[in-house]
Amino acid sequence: MAWYRGFGITEIIFLAAFVVLYAVYLWRVIRIARSLKTPFINAFIKVFLRTLIFGLLIVSLLGPSFGESKKEVKSVGKDIMVCVDLSKSMDALDIPPTRIEKIKHEMKNIVDAFNSDRLGIIIFSGEAFIQCPLTYDQNALHLFTQALNTGLMPIGSTDFGPPLQLAVKKFAEDKTPAYRVSSHIILLISDGEDFGEETNEVIQEIENEGIKVFTLGIGTEKGGQIRAGSGFKTDRQGNVVVTKLNPTSLQSLAKKTGGKYFEINGTRNDVSRLINTISKIEGELMDARFVDVTANKYYYFLMAALILLALDVLINIKTVKI
């Protein structure tokens, strides 16, 4: 049996008060009985009953816990690495307020939806870097998500190869005895065509590993301008640059790896469908630990004390018989 709290000064004060008061009570009853030359044995029945009530109240105050003390809790989940394109085209205005701001908003929903899974964030354009390693810490994920902006990456064309390769590398470094690739997922978010030359080699490696890649395209067919200072970004000829969603590479990548393509455009938002699709994928055993499950059973002792107290009130016993 375990106890919620130890026998402390509060219990000592209550016990001392009880002993002193009943010692005084017994002394008076015995003195009166002797002066009247009558029996007083019944006084001890009440004392015994009330001592039992007091003892039960003290035990309930201490909070006894008993029964099964440990229980195995298994944590089952998935590892999801989110690769976010931070090339300058993600500042386009065709998805208000901008593409990247819309993604940051939807990333919050994605993080909240997979609160029992480990998520990581990779940022990329022509290169790729770990923004947040795989973690269960939702506060950290929200913090890193809010920090996403195109200024974090050097200027360069979009290349899917580096983020995919980095994600595969991080999954491989984190292998455990219960490792199962079906629970490892890559979510790649971008608005543009892949200009990388090594993407096909990485895709082949991903296929060999059995990792699914889900892609989320953002943008519109009409396209949008990219704000630059007080105006808009222009090309070398001085023409305003208009960037459009090019989903072909994203669709091809998802299809080759057994994943699916989703899209955010002016009239369509597939994030809920994306979340539902990934949620259906079976997770793996991530962790197993024993936790303390003993509960405070004070109410058993309190109930017994109340029943005895009711009997004490209802049953009258003459302590001094004349």
Secondary structure in CASP SS format (residue, H / E / C, confidence):
PFRMAT SS
TARGET T0000
AUTHOR 0000-0000-0000
METHOD secondary structure of the structure
MODEL  1
M C 1.00
A E 1.00
W E 1.00
Y C 1.00
R C 1.00
G C 1.00
F C 1.00
G C 1.00
I H 1.00
T H 1.00
E H 1.00
I H 1.00
I H 1.00
F H 1.00
L H 1.00
A H 1.00
A H 1.00
F H 1.00
V H 1.00
V H 1.00
L H 1.00
Y H 1.00
A H 1.00
V H 1.00
Y H 1.00
L H 1.00
W H 1.00
R H 1.00
V H 1.00
I H 1.00
R H 1.00
I H 1.00
A H 1.00
R H 1.00
S H 1.00
L H 1.00
K C 1.00
T C 1.00
P C 1.00
F C 1.00
I C 1.00
N C 1.00
A H 1.00
F H 1.00
I H 1.00
K H 1.00
V H 1.00
F H 1.00
L H 1.00
R H 1.00
T H 1.00
L H 1.00
I H 1.00
F H 1.00
G H 1.00
L H 1.00
L H 1.00
I H 1.00
V H 1.00
S H 1.00
L H 1.00
L H 1.00
G C 1.00
P E 1.00
S E 1.00
F C 1.00
G C 1.00
E C 1.00
S C 1.00
K E 1.00
K E 1.00
E E 1.00
V E 1.00
K E 1.00
S E 1.00
V E 1.00
G E 1.00
K C 1.00
D E 1.00
I E 1.00
M E 1.00
V E 1.00
C E 1.00
V E 1.00
D E 1.00
L C 1.00
S C 1.00
K H 1.00
S H 1.00
M H 1.00
D H 1.00
A E 1.00
L C 1.00
D C 1.00
I C 1.00
P C 1.00
P C 1.00
T C 1.00
R H 1.00
I H 1.00
E H 1.00
K H 1.00
I H 1.00
K H 1.00
H H 1.00
E H 1.00
M H 1.00
K H 1.00
N H 1.00
I H 1.00
V H 1.00
D H 1.00
A H 1.00
F C 1.00
N C 1.00
S C 1.00
D C 1.00
R E 1.00
L E 1.00
G E 1.00
I E 1.00
I E 1.00
I E 1.00
F E 1.00
S C 1.00
G C 1.00
E C 1.00
A E 1.00
F E 1.00
I E 1.00
Q E 1.00
C E 1.00
P E 1.00
L E 1.00
T E 1.00
Y C 1.00
D C 1.00
Q H 1.00
N H 1.00
A H 1.00
L H 1.00
H H 1.00
L H 1.00
F H 1.00
T H 1.00
Q H 1.00
A C 1.00
L C 1.00
N C 1.00
T H 1.00
G H 1.00
L H 1.00
M C 1.00
P C 1.00
I C 1.00
G C 1.00
S C 1.00
T C 1.00
D C 1.00
F C 1.00
G H 1.00
P H 1.00
P H 1.00
L H 1.00
Q H 1.00
L H 1.00
A H 1.00
V H 1.00
K H 1.00
K H 1.00
F H 1.00
A H 1.00
E H 1.00
D C 1.00
K C 1.00
T C 1.00
P C 1.00
A C 1.00
Y C 1.00
R C 1.00
V H 1.00
S H 1.00
S H 1.00
H E 1.00
I E 1.00
I E 1.00
L E 1.00
L E 1.00
I E 1.00
S E 1.00
D C 1.00
G C 1.00
E C 1.00
D C 1.00
F C 1.00
G C 1.00
E C 1.00
E C 1.00
T H 1.00
N H 1.00
E H 1.00
V H 1.00
I H 1.00
Q H 1.00
E H 1.00
I H 1.00
E H 1.00
N H 1.00
E H 1.00
G C 1.00
I C 1.00
K E 1.00
V E 1.00
F E 1.00
T E 1.00
L E 1.00
G E 1.00
I E 1.00
G C 1.00
T C 1.00
E C 1.00
K C 1.00
G C 1.00
G E 1.00
Q E 1.00
I E 1.00
R E 1.00
A E 1.00
G C 1.00
S C 1.00
G E 1.00
F E 1.00
K C 1.00
T E 1.00
D C 1.00
R C 1.00
Q C 1.00
G C 1.00
N C 1.00
V E 1.00
V C 1.00
V E 1.00
T E 1.00
K C 1.00
L C 1.00
N C 1.00
P C 1.00
T H 1.00
S H 1.00
L H 1.00
Q H 1.00
S H 1.00
L H 1.00
A H 1.00
K H 1.00
K H 1.00
T C 1.00
G C 1.00
G C 1.00
K C 1.00
Y E 1.00
F E 1.00
E E 1.00
I E 1.00
N C 1.00
G C 1.00
T C 1.00
R C 1.00
N E 1.00
D C 1.00
V H 1.00
S H 1.00
R H 1.00
L H 1.00
I H 1.00
N H 1.00
T H 1.00
I H 1.00
S H 1.00
K C 1.00
I C 1.00
E C 1.00
G C 1.00
E E 1.00
L E 1.00
M E 1.00
D E 1.00
A E 1.00
R E 1.00
F E 1.00
V E 1.00
D E 1.00
V C 1.00
T C 1.00
A C 1.00
N E 1.00
K C 1.00
Y H 1.00
Y H 1.00
Y H 1.00
F H 1.00
L H 1.00
M H 1.00
A H 1.00
A H 1.00
L H 1.00
I H 1.00
L H 1.00
L H 1.00
A H 1.00
L H 1.00
D H 1.00
V H 1.00
L H 1.00
I C 1.00
N C 1.00
I C 1.00
K C 1.00
T C 1.00
V C 1.00
K C 1.00
I C 1.00
END
